[in-house]
Amino acid sequence: MAEPRDVAPPRMVFWETTNACNLTCAHCRRGAPSDVPSPAELSTAEATSLIDDIAALGARVLVLSGGEPLLRNDILRLASHAARAGLQVALATNGTLLDQRTAEAIRHSGVARVSVSIDAAEPAEHDRFRGRQGAFAAALRGMTSLWDAGVPFQVNFSVTRSTIEHLERVHDLALELGACALHLFLLVPVGCGLQIADEEQVSAEEYERVLRWVLRRQADERLEVRATCAPHIVRIAQDAGEALSWTAGGGCLAGTGIAFVSHVGDVQACGYLPPVAGNVRERGFQEIWRDSGLFGELRDRDRLEGACGACGFRRRCGGCRARAYGVTGDYLAAEPFCDFEPPAPAHRS
């Protein structure tokens, strides 16, 4: 394991600002959702301290997520504090609570970008997936408010068996709405996603097809298109001779380039990987990031097992550690939704 002084700061930290949400999404990583905030969530003072610690470590981006972060009444005050601390602040929302007044307040808070989730090009399918009638229309109104307020926004799209057919049309919708990016999130079997995995998880072959689609779309400068929880796009890009600057040295970033802080202060390698490295109420975020044994294991890709351990792409890709954990219970196991078979090592005579 690297010495603490050799550990680079995270590129991004995702903070689950609240567990409360006004939707009941089919794939939610939190399990059974609630519209009531937990009394155990980090206080304003604790949150401010966390933000200062993240900024002092040298992280670049802080993503304020949830739950639904707009249900936290101090969220924009905390966003402003993070921006003043030198962090690039992003706000991840379902979009249904956005109106013109809120969008203007977001712009003044210093938030650099807002992400809004759209999972289908048809209102009925999006509403079914998000668990609320009218969610699609409300999200579109929210993005229109962001556009009118001059707030950059991206569309987040969850790739599942029932939504994959909407991908092309959601791409076109994002362009029409004026989004600056479309980020694809490939389903990870955790929380409610574990319950729907059998019926909604796309096959390894379908993953490959989606990732090749992402690579083709990179040539379109009108819209930034990226895939999340899909580290094997590194291999696919190399096979296709494509440049992939935004994942240079990347692959799975859990515990290496990103970290996740839950609403109660638990620090995880990512929001889809349940094992906890520590809690910020007991140790500072910087100490957890640098010294955690969990993070140390994830940073050492020679510890990977199965096909990932034998793969020549393990340092640049590493397979999705959360997906490995969700399927096998072992975060060092092989990525279960990659169909690449590494060549067998040559036998010495």
N, C-alpha and C positions, 0 to 999 in steps of 0.2 A: 504494500500500500504506500502511496506517496506520502511524504512528510507534509504536515499541515501547511507549511509555507509554500509548498509547490502546487497546491490546489488552486486552480483558476476559479475566479468568481463565476456564479451562474450567469448565463445570458438572460434568462427570464425566471422570475419567480411568480407563481400563480398563488394568489391568496383567496381562499373561499371566505369572503367577508361575512357571509351569513348562510345559515342552512335553510332559511325561509324562502319559499318560492310560490308564486301564484299559479304555476302550471304543474301538471303531473306527467312528465315526459316518460315515454315508454322505455327509454334507454338510460335514464338518469343514473350516474355513478353513485349517488347518495343513498340508493335504496328507497324505502318508503318516504316520499316527500311530505313536507308540511308547510303550511303557510304561516306558521307561528315561529318566530325566532327563538332559538334556544337561549335560555338565561345564562348558559355557560359560554356563549360566544365572546370573543375578545372585546374588551371595553375600548372606548376611544383612546384612553391613555395607553393601554397595552398595544393597541394597533399603531399608535404613533411611535412607540418605542420599537416595534417590529419594523416599521418602515425605515426608521433611522438606522437600524442595524443592517437591513438589506442594502441601503444606500452606501453605508460605510464600507461594506464588503466589496463594493464595486460592481454590483449587478447593474445591468443596463435597463431592463424592462420590468415593470411590475404590472401584472394583470389582475384587476379587481374583478373577481367572479363570484359565483354563488353556487347554489341557490340563485336568487334574483337580487343582485347587489343594490338595485334601486329601492328595495324594501328596507334597506338600512338607512336610518335618517341622517347619519353623519357621513355618508359615503363620499359626497363631493368635497366636504371639508378635508377628509383623509386624502382624496385625490389631489387636492391643492397642496397639501403638506408634502406628498410624495413628489410632485412636480417641482416644488421649491427645493427639495433635497437632491434634485438632479436626476431623478428617475424619469424614464419615458413611461407614461401611464396609459394603460389600455383598460377599457371597461367592457366586460363581457355580459351581455344582457339578452333576454329573449325578445326584447323590443316592444312588448305589449304595454309597458308603462311609460313609454316615451311620448311626449307631446312637445309643442313648440317651446313652452316655458322651460321644461326640463332640458331640452336640447340646448337652449341658450345658456342655461346654468352649467351644463357639461362643458360647453366651449369656454366659458369664463373660468372653469375650475383648473384648466391646464391639461385635461385629458387629450392625448395625442390621437387616439383612434378608439372607435367603438366597434365591437363585433355584435352582430345580430344573427340569430339562428333562423335559417329557413331550410326546411327538410323536404319540401316537395313544391312542385310548380302549381299544384292544384290545392285550393283552400281546404277541401274536405280531408285530403290525405295528410296535409300538414297538421290540421286541427286534431285529427285522430292520433297522430304520432305525439303531439304535444299535450294531449289530454284536455283540450279546452276549445269549445266552439268559438269561432271568431278570432282565434290566435293569429291566423295568417293575415287577416285584414288589419289587425292591430299592429303587427310587426311591420307591415308595409307602410302604414301611417307613421310609425315611429321612424323608419328610415327616411321618409319624406321630410320629417321634421329635422332630422340630422342634416340632410342635404340643404334645407333652407337656412339652417343655422351655421352652415359652413364647417361642420364637424366631419372629418374623414371617417368612413365606416367600411367595414368588410362584412361579407356574408359567410357564415359558418354553415356547413352542410354535413349532416351525418350520413355516412354511406352504409346502408343496410340492404337486405334483400328486397324490402318493399319500397325503398327510396331510390335505388340505383337507377331506375328507368327515368327518373326526373332530373338526373345530373345535367344533361345538356340544356334542358329548359331553365333550370335554376341558374346556370351560367349566363344564359341570355338575359334572365330577369335581373341578375346582379348588374350587368352592363346597363340595362335600361334604367335601373334605379340610381345609377351613378356611383356604385360601390367602387372602392379602390382595389379590392381583393376578394377572392373566393378561396376559403380554406376548407379542405375536405377532412373530416374526422372519421377514420375507419373504426367501426364498433370494437370496443374492448369489453370482454365479458366480465363485468364487475358491477355490483349494485343491481339495479333493475336490468342492466345490460346482460347480466348473468342469467336472469330469468327468461329473457327473450332470445338468448344466443342461438338456441337450436333452430328457431324459426326465422331469425333475422340475420345471422352471421353469413356473410358472403363467403364463397369458397376461395381457396388460394388462387385458383385460376382467375376468378373474377377480380381479386385484388390486383393481380398482375395487369389485367385489362384496364382497370381504373387508373393505375399508376402510369401506364403508357399513355393514357388519355391526358393525364396531368402534364407529362413531358411534352406532348404535342402542343398543348395549350400555352406553354411557356413562351412560344414565339409571338403570341398576341400581346403586344405591349399595352393594350387598353386595360387589361385586368391582370393583376398578380394572382396566379393560381398555385396553391401549395397543398401538399398532403401531410396530415399529421397522424401520428401513430402508424407510420408506414415506413420504417427505416430502410426496408429493402428496395426503396426507390433508388438508393445509392447504387446498388448492383445493376438495376434495370437501366439506369442512366448510363453507366459505364458500358454495358452491353450494347446500348444504342449509340454510343459515341456522343452523348449529349452532355453539355455543361450543366452543373447543378450547384451553382455557387452558394445558394442559400442553405445547403446542407453540408458544405465543405467541412470535412473532419467530423461530421455529425452522426447520422444514423440515429439510434435511440439515444435521447439526451437525458433520460431519467437518472438523476443523481450525478450527472456529468455536466450538463449544460442547463438544466432546469431543476427546480424544486417546487414543491407544493406545500402550502400551509393551510391546514383546515380551520374551520371557524372556531375551534376550541384550542388552536395553537399547535396541533400535531404537525410535525414536518415529515413529509413523505417525498420519495424520489419523483413521483408525478401523481396527479390526481386519480389515476387509474390503478396505481400500485399500492395496495393497502398497508404493507408493513411500515411501521413508524420508526423513524430515526431518532426522534427526541421530541420534546415539547418546549416551545419558547417561553412558557411560564416557569420552566425549570432550568433551562440553559439558553443562552443567546443563540440566535439564528446563525451567526458567524461560526460559533463553536460547533454547532451541529453539522453545518455544511462541511467544515474542514475535518472533523474528527470522527464522524459517524462510521461505525463498522459496516453498516448497511451500504452507505454510499461508497465506501472503500471497495466492497465486493463488486458493486456495479461498475466501478471505474476500471477494474482489472478484467479485461475481456479474455484473458487467458483462463479465467475461471468458468467461462461458458461451457455448457455441456451439449451433448448430442450433435446434431448437424451444425448448429451455430458454432460450437467449439471447434469443429473440424473445417469450418468454412474460411476461405481466404479473404472473405469480406468482413470478418468478425470485428476488425478494428474500426472500419468505416461504417458498418451497418450495425451489427450487434443484435439484430432481431428485436422485436418489441418485448421488453421485459415484463410489462404489465399483461400482455396477452399470454405470454408463457406462464405467468403466475396464475392468471384466471383459469387457464385450461388444466394446468398440471399441479398447481400449488407450489411451484418452484420457480423463483424469478431468474434462476440461472439456466433453466431448461431451454430447449430449442424453441424458436418462434414457430408456433403451430400453423400459421397461415402464410407460410412462404413455401412455394413449391420447388425452390432451387435445391438441387442435390449436389453438394460439393463433391469433387472427384476424390476417389479413395487415395490415400497416401501411397506413394510407391514403396514397394517392399525391397529392402536391401538383401542382396544375396550373401 
